[in-house]
């Protein structure tokens, strides 16, 4: 397992994968797409879909809202229910 963790850390440092922020303690998820993009995340099954939004993310926060943070990267995650789970009657799990 050490080899796996070391390899994942190396891939993250090299910018070949990125770690996705997940809700609560749902474990770690990694994205092999190094290009800037956003995600749709199903709150029922955990599926993740890459989406590209034609939006300048740097415009999302003004200087006051940044609270002194130097922003290195911005991504949006939209949480909801995927079509498959919706068809099965899945509900959003808070």
Secondary structure as a PSIPRED ss2 file (coil, helix, strand):
# PSIPRED VFORMAT (PSIPRED V4.0)

   1 X C   1.000  0.000  0.000
   2 X H   0.000  1.000  0.000
   3 X H   0.000  1.000  0.000
   4 X H   0.000  1.000  0.000
   5 X H   0.000  1.000  0.000
   6 X H   0.000  1.000  0.000
   7 X H   0.000  1.000  0.000
   8 X H   0.000  1.000  0.000
   9 X H   0.000  1.000  0.000
  10 X H   0.000  1.000  0.000
  11 X H   0.000  1.000  0.000
  12 X H   0.000  1.000  0.000
  13 X H   0.000  1.000  0.000
  14 X C   1.000  0.000  0.000
  15 X C   1.000  0.000  0.000
  16 X C   1.000  0.000  0.000
  17 X C   1.000  0.000  0.000
  18 X E   0.000  0.000  1.000
  19 X E   0.000  0.000  1.000
  20 X E   0.000  0.000  1.000
  21 X C   1.000  0.000  0.000
  22 X C   1.000  0.000  0.000
  23 X C   1.000  0.000  0.000
  24 X C   1.000  0.000  0.000
  25 X C   1.000  0.000  0.000
  26 X C   1.000  0.000  0.000
  27 X C   1.000  0.000  0.000
  28 X C   1.000  0.000  0.000
  29 X E   0.000  0.000  1.000
  30 X E   0.000  0.000  1.000
  31 X E   0.000  0.000  1.000
  32 X C   1.000  0.000  0.000
  33 X C   1.000  0.000  0.000
  34 X C   1.000  0.000  0.000
  35 X C   1.000  0.000  0.000
  36 X C   1.000  0.000  0.000
  37 X C   1.000  0.000  0.000
  38 X E   0.000  0.000  1.000
  39 X E   0.000  0.000  1.000
  40 X E   0.000  0.000  1.000
  41 X E   0.000  0.000  1.000
  42 X E   0.000  0.000  1.000
  43 X C   1.000  0.000  0.000
  44 X C   1.000  0.000  0.000
  45 X C   1.000  0.000  0.000
  46 X C   1.000  0.000  0.000
  47 X C   1.000  0.000  0.000
  48 X E   0.000  0.000  1.000
  49 X E   0.000  0.000  1.000
  50 X E   0.000  0.000  1.000
  51 X E   0.000  0.000  1.000
  52 X C   1.000  0.000  0.000
  53 X C   1.000  0.000  0.000
  54 X C   1.000  0.000  0.000
  55 X C   1.000  0.000  0.000
  56 X C   1.000  0.000  0.000
  57 X H   0.000  1.000  0.000
  58 X H   0.000  1.000  0.000
  59 X H   0.000  1.000  0.000
  60 X C   1.000  0.000  0.000
  61 X C   1.000  0.000  0.000
  62 X C   1.000  0.000  0.000
  63 X C   1.000  0.000  0.000
  64 X C   1.000  0.000  0.000
  65 X C   1.000  0.000  0.000
  66 X C   1.000  0.000  0.000
  67 X C   1.000  0.000  0.000
  68 X C   1.000  0.000  0.000
  69 X C   1.000  0.000  0.000
  70 X C   1.000  0.000  0.000
  71 X C   1.000  0.000  0.000
  72 X C   1.000  0.000  0.000
  73 X C   1.000  0.000  0.000
  74 X C   1.000  0.000  0.000
  75 X C   1.000  0.000  0.000
  76 X C   1.000  0.000  0.000
  77 X E   0.000  0.000  1.000
  78 X E   0.000  0.000  1.000
  79 X E   0.000  0.000  1.000
  80 X E   0.000  0.000  1.000
  81 X C   1.000  0.000  0.000
  82 X C   1.000  0.000  0.000
  83 X H   0.000  1.000  0.000
  84 X H   0.000  1.000  0.000
  85 X H   0.000  1.000  0.000
  86 X H   0.000  1.000  0.000
  87 X H   0.000  1.000  0.000
  88 X C   1.000  0.000  0.000
  89 X C   1.000  0.000  0.000
  90 X C   1.000  0.000  0.000
  91 X C   1.000  0.000  0.000
  92 X C   1.000  0.000  0.000
  93 X C   1.000  0.000  0.000
  94 X C   1.000  0.000  0.000
